[in-house]
Amino acid sequence: MVPLLHRFVIGAALLCVVALLSSVLAGCSQLPDPKRDLIVAAAKVAFDVRTQPGVAAAWSEVGDAGRVTVHVRLQPEGELRAAATAAAALDAAPLPGAEEVTLAVAVPAAPGLAPVEISQARAHQDGMPFPAALEAADTLRRVAIAAEVGITSSALSLRLDDHTTAGPSPLTTAAAALRGVAGVPSPVTVEYRPRDSSRSVSVEVADDGPSAELLAALDELTVRPDVSRIVHHEQRGQDRPLLDVQTDDPEAVARLLTTVADDHPPRPRTAFSAHTATNAPPLNGYVGLPLAGADPPPPAAEAAPILASYEADLRAFLLRTAEAGTATCSVTDGRSVQCLAELPLWHEAGTTTEDVEACFAAITAAWRHAGLTSGERALGTEIWSRGPHVPGPAGVDVARIRGTTDGIRVSVESPTVR
């Protein structure tokens, strides 16, 4: 317990540091004023967070291109709600010129409590609400199998402890433990590295999947010397679960997966890709089906509600990230949805080039925070897509943006229904 006088002296000292930093930077001619203002504003946020109950330390970091990170270390046995207070302070703070703002929170381990690492983008709106994610993380850190709990943009992860990973079926054990705990949302990403190996395993566990048969197969794959990486994603933002296996022997892995019973309607069958670390073509298929076969497309009656859900997701995404209240949507080949929105910024009186550029940057920053990755450019169009191992926004597979004579055009496409 820090004496009250000591806390007052520390707080006064931190205020002096912020004031001194402001005055020093004000007289530094080599540092651009916008960056100076951003550094001072970020330091002020960190000081305000430091004074909150349960916070052991807080500091800020300003990198290139307006990237701001506010680091917070909580008391080991404190409540994670302090992180929500810090996030609210960061969301409300004026940070002029900031392009990316991230809250990084570390909670040390305590008896019976696993450590927690949090990386949350400011005003992130995809995934579960941040306070709900904190409540779930507080529950997960008390589960016996947890070595560490993580929150990244409201997505939950759990690293398995050594005792569980040394057992005969770590993933089966982890799924049973997580599904038996009340208050844990679905899914949770279970991560670990098998002992004495460089292999990495990342499997999303939901209430209804992976199935017991597929979990057993994954446990078998984790001990194979030819397998170097396993990544499994549930259905967030895609039409079916996806399994990616990096291996020196794709044929053997594919043969194993085609023999696994994974037919549990209404849950869609899991798609898989087995490949080497090189650029050789992968072996793609569906768990439990012959490799040469293909999962038939769903009848129109089954595809219709999926496509309707995708359209709602796409419209909500455009409204959330581009403030596009009106969009034109269409269905392609009965399998995917595309929505297009025009932002006629040049039709508004007083619009400047800087205004349009700022709007363009704000939209792409929101896409990045939502989990999309900037890829190629084609004829003036920026193309964004979900990362290979990162769940993106629900219903969005590809997003495009370009400047036009009217302003900005944005379009988004859903995954293909198979």
C-alpha positions as CSV (number, residue, x, y, z in Angstrom):
1,M,0.0,0.0,0.0
2,V,1.6,3.3,-1.1
3,P,1.1,6.0,1.6
4,L,-1.2,8.8,0.6
5,L,1.5,11.5,0.9
6,H,3.8,9.3,-1.3
7,R,1.0,9.0,-3.9
8,F,0.6,12.8,-3.8
9,V,4.3,13.3,-4.4
10,I,4.3,10.8,-7.2
11,G,1.3,12.5,-8.9
12,A,2.8,15.9,-8.5
13,A,6.1,14.7,-10.0
14,L,4.3,13.2,-13.0
15,L,2.4,16.5,-13.6
16,C,5.7,18.3,-13.5
17,V,7.1,15.8,-16.0
18,V,4.2,16.5,-18.3
19,A,4.5,20.2,-17.9
20,L,8.3,20.1,-18.4
21,L,7.9,17.9,-21.5
22,S,5.4,20.4,-23.0
23,S,7.7,23.4,-22.3
24,V,10.8,21.6,-23.7
25,L,9.1,20.4,-26.8
26,A,7.6,23.9,-27.4
27,G,11.2,25.2,-27.7
28,C,12.4,22.4,-29.9
29,S,12.5,23.7,-33.4
30,Q,13.4,20.4,-35.0
31,L,10.3,18.6,-33.8
32,P,7.1,19.4,-35.8
33,D,4.4,21.1,-33.8
34,P,1.7,18.4,-34.7
35,K,3.9,15.6,-33.2
36,R,4.8,17.8,-30.2
37,D,1.1,18.3,-29.5
38,L,0.4,14.6,-29.9
39,I,3.1,13.6,-27.5
40,V,1.9,16.1,-24.9
41,A,-1.7,15.0,-25.3
42,A,-0.8,11.3,-25.0
43,A,1.3,12.0,-21.9
44,K,-1.7,13.7,-20.4
45,V,-3.9,10.7,-21.0
46,A,-1.3,8.4,-19.4
47,F,-1.2,10.6,-16.3
48,D,-5.0,10.7,-16.0
49,V,-5.1,6.9,-16.3
50,R,-2.3,6.5,-13.7
51,T,-4.4,8.2,-11.1
52,Q,-7.2,5.6,-11.4
53,P,-7.7,3.0,-8.7
54,G,-6.0,-0.4,-9.4
55,V,-3.5,1.1,-11.8
56,A,0.2,0.5,-10.9
57,A,1.8,2.4,-13.8
58,A,0.9,4.1,-17.1
59,W,2.9,5.7,-19.8
60,S,2.5,6.7,-23.4
61,E,4.5,6.1,-26.6
62,V,4.2,8.0,-29.9
63,G,5.6,6.4,-33.0
64,D,5.8,7.3,-36.6
65,A,2.7,8.1,-38.7
66,G,0.7,9.1,-35.7
67,R,0.7,5.7,-34.0
68,V,0.0,6.2,-30.3
69,T,0.1,3.5,-27.6
70,V,-0.9,4.0,-24.0
71,H,0.6,1.3,-21.8
72,V,-1.0,0.4,-18.5
73,R,0.1,-2.0,-15.8
74,L,-2.6,-3.0,-13.3
75,Q,-2.2,-4.4,-9.8
76,P,-1.9,-8.2,-10.0
77,E,-5.0,-8.9,-7.9
78,G,-6.9,-5.9,-9.0
79,E,-10.1,-6.0,-11.0
80,L,-9.9,-5.8,-14.8
81,R,-12.6,-3.1,-14.8
82,A,-9.7,-0.6,-14.4
83,A,-8.8,-1.4,-18.0
84,A,-12.3,-0.3,-19.1
85,T,-11.9,3.0,-17.3
86,A,-8.5,3.4,-19.1
87,A,-10.2,2.6,-22.4
88,A,-13.0,5.1,-21.8
89,A,-10.4,7.8,-21.0
90,L,-8.5,7.0,-24.1
91,D,-11.6,7.1,-26.3
92,A,-12.6,10.5,-24.9
93,A,-9.1,12.1,-25.2
94,P,-8.4,14.6,-27.9
95,L,-5.3,13.2,-29.7
96,P,-4.6,15.6,-32.6
97,G,-3.0,13.9,-35.6
98,A,-3.3,10.4,-34.2
99,E,-3.9,7.8,-36.9
100,E,-3.8,4.6,-34.8
101,V,-4.4,4.6,-31.1
102,T,-4.0,1.5,-29.0
103,L,-4.4,0.6,-25.3
104,A,-1.9,-2.0,-24.1
105,V,-2.7,-3.4,-20.7
106,A,-0.6,-5.9,-18.7
107,V,-1.9,-7.6,-15.6
108,P,0.7,-9.7,-13.7
109,A,0.0,-13.2,-12.4
110,A,-1.2,-13.7,-8.9
111,P,-1.9,-16.9,-6.9
112,G,-4.7,-18.7,-8.7
113,L,-4.8,-16.0,-11.4
114,A,-3.1,-16.2,-14.8
115,P,-1.5,-13.0,-16.3
116,V,-3.5,-11.0,-18.8
117,E,-2.3,-9.1,-21.9
118,I,-4.6,-6.7,-23.6
119,S,-4.2,-4.8,-26.9
120,Q,-7.3,-2.8,-27.8
121,A,-7.6,-0.3,-30.6
122,R,-9.4,2.9,-29.6
123,A,-13.1,2.9,-30.4
124,H,-12.9,-0.6,-31.8
125,Q,-16.4,-1.7,-32.6
126,D,-16.1,-5.2,-34.0
127,G,-16.2,-8.3,-31.8
128,M,-17.7,-8.3,-28.3
129,P,-18.0,-5.0,-26.3
130,F,-14.7,-4.3,-24.5
131,P,-16.2,-4.4,-20.9
132,A,-17.7,-7.9,-21.8
133,A,-14.4,-9.1,-23.0
134,L,-12.8,-7.9,-19.7
135,E,-15.4,-9.8,-17.7
136,A,-14.7,-13.0,-19.8
137,A,-10.9,-12.5,-19.4
138,D,-11.3,-12.2,-15.6
139,T,-13.2,-15.5,-15.7
140,L,-10.7,-17.2,-17.9
141,R,-7.7,-16.2,-15.8
142,R,-9.1,-18.3,-13.0
143,V,-9.4,-21.5,-15.1
144,A,-6.9,-24.1,-14.2
145,I,-5.6,-24.7,-17.8
146,A,-4.7,-21.0,-18.3
147,A,-1.1,-20.0,-18.5
148,E,-2.0,-16.5,-19.9
149,V,-5.1,-14.8,-21.2
150,G,-5.2,-12.3,-24.0
151,I,-7.6,-9.7,-25.5
152,T,-6.8,-8.3,-28.9
153,S,-9.5,-5.9,-30.2
154,S,-12.1,-7.7,-28.1
155,A,-11.2,-11.2,-29.3
156,L,-10.3,-13.6,-26.5
157,S,-7.3,-16.0,-26.4
158,L,-6.0,-18.5,-23.8
159,R,-2.5,-20.0,-23.7
160,L,-2.5,-23.5,-22.3
161,D,-0.4,-24.3,-19.2
162,D,2.4,-26.8,-19.4
163,H,0.5,-29.5,-17.5
164,T,-2.3,-29.5,-20.1
165,T,0.0,-29.4,-23.1
166,A,2.0,-32.3,-21.8
167,G,-1.2,-34.5,-21.7
168,P,-2.3,-36.9,-24.4
169,S,-5.1,-34.6,-25.7
170,P,-4.5,-30.9,-24.9
171,L,-7.2,-29.5,-27.3
172,T,-9.9,-31.9,-26.3
173,T,-9.1,-31.1,-22.6
174,A,-9.1,-27.4,-23.2
175,A,-12.5,-27.5,-25.1
176,A,-14.1,-29.5,-22.3
177,A,-12.8,-27.1,-19.7
178,L,-13.9,-23.9,-21.6
179,R,-17.4,-25.3,-22.4
180,G,-17.8,-26.1,-18.7
181,V,-17.2,-22.6,-17.5
182,A,-20.2,-20.2,-17.3
183,G,-19.8,-16.7,-18.5
184,V,-17.2,-17.5,-21.2
185,P,-18.3,-16.2,-24.6
186,S,-17.8,-18.1,-27.8
187,P,-15.3,-18.5,-29.4
188,V,-12.0,-18.5,-27.5
189,T,-8.7,-19.0,-29.3
190,V,-6.7,-21.7,-27.6
191,E,-2.9,-21.3,-28.2
192,Y,0.2,-23.3,-27.3
193,R,3.4,-24.7,-28.5
194,P,3.9,-28.4,-27.9
195,R,6.8,-29.1,-25.5
196,D,10.3,-29.4,-27.0
197,S,9.1,-28.3,-30.5
198,S,8.8,-25.2,-32.6
199,R,5.3,-26.0,-33.7
200,S,2.5,-23.5,-33.1
201,V,-1.2,-24.3,-32.5
202,S,-4.0,-21.8,-32.6
203,V,-7.6,-23.2,-32.5
204,E,-10.8,-21.3,-31.9
205,V,-13.1,-23.2,-29.6
206,A,-16.8,-22.4,-29.8
207,D,-19.8,-23.9,-28.0
208,D,-20.6,-26.2,-31.0
209,G,-17.2,-26.8,-32.5
210,P,-14.8,-28.1,-33.4
211,S,-16.5,-31.4,-33.0
212,A,-15.1,-34.1,-30.7
213,E,-13.9,-36.1,-33.7
214,L,-12.1,-33.1,-35.2
215,L,-10.5,-32.1,-31.9
216,A,-9.1,-35.7,-31.6
217,A,-7.7,-35.4,-35.1
218,L,-6.1,-32.0,-34.2
219,D,-4.6,-33.5,-31.1
220,E,-3.1,-36.2,-33.3
221,L,-1.7,-33.6,-35.7
222,T,0.0,-31.6,-32.9
223,V,2.4,-34.5,-32.2
224,R,3.3,-35.3,-35.8
225,P,6.9,-34.2,-36.5
226,D,5.9,-33.1,-40.1
227,V,3.4,-30.6,-38.8
228,S,4.7,-27.1,-38.0
229,R,1.6,-25.0,-37.6
230,I,-2.1,-25.5,-37.1
231,V,-4.6,-22.6,-37.3
232,H,-8.4,-23.1,-36.9
233,H,-11.0,-20.3,-37.2
234,E,-14.7,-20.6,-36.4
235,Q,-17.4,-19.0,-38.6
236,R,-16.9,-15.3,-37.7
237,G,-17.1,-13.4,-41.0
238,Q,-17.0,-16.5,-43.2
239,D,-19.4,-19.2,-44.3
240,R,-17.8,-22.2,-42.6
241,P,-15.0,-23.0,-40.1
242,L,-11.5,-23.0,-41.7
243,L,-8.5,-25.2,-40.8
244,D,-5.0,-24.4,-42.1
245,V,-2.2,-26.9,-41.6
246,Q,1.5,-26.3,-42.5
247,T,3.2,-29.6,-42.9
248,D,6.1,-31.3,-44.8
249,D,3.6,-34.0,-45.9
250,P,0.3,-32.4,-47.1
251,E,-0.9,-35.6,-48.6
252,A,-0.7,-37.5,-45.3
253,V,-2.5,-34.7,-43.4
254,A,-5.2,-34.5,-46.1
255,R,-5.8,-38.2,-46.0
256,L,-6.3,-38.1,-42.2
257,L,-8.7,-35.2,-42.4
258,T,-10.8,-36.7,-45.1
259,T,-11.5,-39.7,-42.8
260,V,-12.7,-37.6,-39.8
261,A,-16.4,-37.5,-39.2
262,D,-17.4,-33.8,-39.1
263,D,-21.0,-34.0,-40.2
264,H,-23.0,-32.2,-37.5
265,P,-25.9,-30.2,-39.1
266,P,-26.7,-27.4,-38.9
267,R,-23.1,-26.6,-38.3
268,P,-21.3,-26.3,-41.7
269,R,-18.6,-28.8,-42.5
270,T,-15.0,-27.5,-41.9
271,A,-12.9,-26.6,-44.9
272,F,-9.2,-27.3,-44.7
273,S,-5.9,-26.4,-46.5
274,A,-2.8,-28.6,-46.1
275,H,0.4,-27.1,-47.5
276,T,4.2,-26.8,-47.1
277,A,6.1,-23.7,-46.0
278,T,7.0,-23.2,-49.7
279,N,4.8,-21.7,-52.5
280,A,3.8,-25.2,-53.6
281,P,0.0,-25.5,-54.4
282,P,-2.0,-26.5,-51.2
283,L,-4.3,-29.5,-50.9
284,N,-7.7,-28.0,-50.2
285,G,-10.8,-30.0,-49.2
286,Y,-13.5,-30.6,-46.6
287,V,-13.1,-32.6,-43.4
288,G,-14.8,-35.9,-43.8
289,L,-15.2,-35.8,-47.6
290,P,-13.0,-37.4,-50.3
291,L,-10.3,-35.1,-51.4
292,A,-11.3,-35.2,-55.0
293,G,-14.9,-34.3,-54.1
294,A,-16.4,-31.0,-53.3
295,D,-18.9,-29.8,-50.8
296,P,-22.0,-29.1,-53.0
297,P,-23.4,-25.6,-52.8
298,P,-26.4,-25.2,-50.6
299,P,-29.8,-25.1,-52.2
300,A,-31.2,-21.6,-52.8
301,A,-33.5,-21.9,-49.8
302,E,-30.5,-22.6,-47.5
303,A,-28.3,-19.9,-49.1
304,A,-31.0,-17.1,-48.9
305,P,-30.8,-16.5,-45.1
306,I,-27.0,-16.6,-45.2
307,L,-26.9,-14.0,-48.0
308,A,-29.4,-11.9,-46.1
309,S,-27.2,-12.0,-43.1
310,Y,-24.2,-11.1,-45.1
311,E,-26.0,-8.1,-46.6
312,A,-27.0,-6.8,-43.2
313,D,-23.3,-7.2,-42.1
314,L,-22.0,-5.3,-45.1
315,R,-24.5,-2.5,-44.7
316,A,-23.6,-2.2,-41.0
317,F,-19.9,-2.2,-41.8
318,L,-20.3,0.6,-44.4
319,L,-22.3,2.7,-42.0
320,R,-19.9,2.1,-39.1
321,T,-16.6,2.7,-41.0
322,A,-17.6,5.1,-43.7
323,E,-20.9,6.7,-42.3
324,A,-22.5,5.5,-45.5
325,G,-26.2,5.3,-44.7
326,T,-27.2,4.3,-48.2
327,A,-25.7,1.4,-50.1
328,T,-26.6,-0.5,-53.3
329,C,-26.3,-4.3,-52.7
330,S,-26.6,-7.2,-55.2
331,V,-26.1,-10.9,-55.2
332,T,-23.5,-12.5,-57.5
333,D,-24.2,-16.0,-58.9
334,G,-26.5,-16.7,-55.9
335,R,-23.3,-17.2,-53.7
336,S,-22.0,-13.8,-52.5
337,V,-23.2,-10.2,-51.8
338,Q,-21.6,-7.0,-52.9
339,C,-22.5,-3.5,-51.5
340,L,-21.5,-0.2,-53.0
341,A,-21.7,3.3,-51.5
342,E,-20.8,6.7,-53.0
343,L,-19.7,9.5,-50.7
344,P,-20.3,12.7,-52.8
345,L,-18.0,14.9,-50.7
346,W,-17.3,17.3,-53.6
347,H,-21.0,18.1,-53.7
348,E,-20.8,19.7,-50.3
349,A,-20.0,23.4,-50.2
350,G,-16.5,24.3,-48.9
351,T,-15.0,20.8,-49.3
352,T,-11.2,20.9,-49.8
353,T,-8.7,18.3,-51.0
354,E,-7.6,18.0,-47.4
355,D,-11.1,17.2,-46.3
356,V,-11.4,14.3,-48.8
357,E,-7.9,13.0,-48.0
358,A,-8.8,13.0,-44.3
359,C,-12.0,11.1,-44.9
360,F,-10.2,8.6,-47.0
361,A,-7.6,8.1,-44.3
362,A,-10.2,7.8,-41.6
363,I,-12.1,5.1,-43.5
364,T,-8.9,3.0,-44.1
365,A,-7.9,3.4,-40.5
366,A,-11.2,2.1,-39.4
367,W,-10.8,-0.9,-41.8
368,R,-7.4,-1.6,-40.3
369,H,-8.8,-1.5,-36.8
370,A,-11.5,-3.9,-37.8
371,G,-8.9,-6.5,-38.9
372,L,-8.6,-5.9,-42.6
373,T,-5.2,-5.7,-44.3
374,S,-4.2,-3.4,-47.1
375,G,-3.1,-5.3,-50.2
376,E,-2.8,-4.4,-53.8
377,R,-3.7,-1.3,-55.7
378,A,-5.5,-1.6,-59.1
379,L,-6.3,1.4,-61.3
380,G,-6.4,3.8,-58.4
381,T,-8.4,1.4,-56.1
382,E,-7.0,0.2,-52.8
383,I,-8.0,-3.4,-52.0
384,W,-8.3,-4.5,-48.4
385,S,-8.9,-8.1,-47.2
386,R,-8.9,-10.2,-44.1
387,G,-5.5,-11.4,-43.0
388,P,-4.7,-15.2,-43.4
389,H,-4.9,-15.9,-39.7
390,V,-6.9,-12.9,-38.3
391,P,-10.7,-13.0,-38.0
392,G,-12.0,-9.9,-39.8
393,P,-15.3,-8.0,-39.5
394,A,-18.4,-10.2,-39.8
395,G,-19.6,-10.7,-43.3
396,V,-16.7,-8.9,-45.0
397,D,-14.3,-10.7,-47.2
398,V,-12.9,-7.9,-49.4
399,A,-13.2,-4.1,-49.2
400,R,-12.3,-1.5,-51.9
401,I,-11.9,2.3,-51.8
402,R,-11.0,4.9,-54.4
403,G,-11.3,8.6,-55.1
404,T,-13.8,9.8,-57.7
405,T,-14.7,13.1,-59.3
406,D,-17.7,13.1,-56.8
407,G,-15.7,12.1,-53.7
408,I,-15.0,8.6,-52.5
409,R,-16.4,5.2,-53.6
410,V,-16.4,2.3,-51.2
411,S,-17.5,-1.3,-51.8
412,V,-17.4,-4.5,-49.8
413,E,-17.9,-8.1,-50.7
414,S,-19.0,-11.1,-48.6
415,P,-17.5,-14.5,-48.5
416,T,-18.8,-17.0,-51.0
417,V,-21.5,-19.4,-49.8
418,R,-20.6,-22.9,-50.5
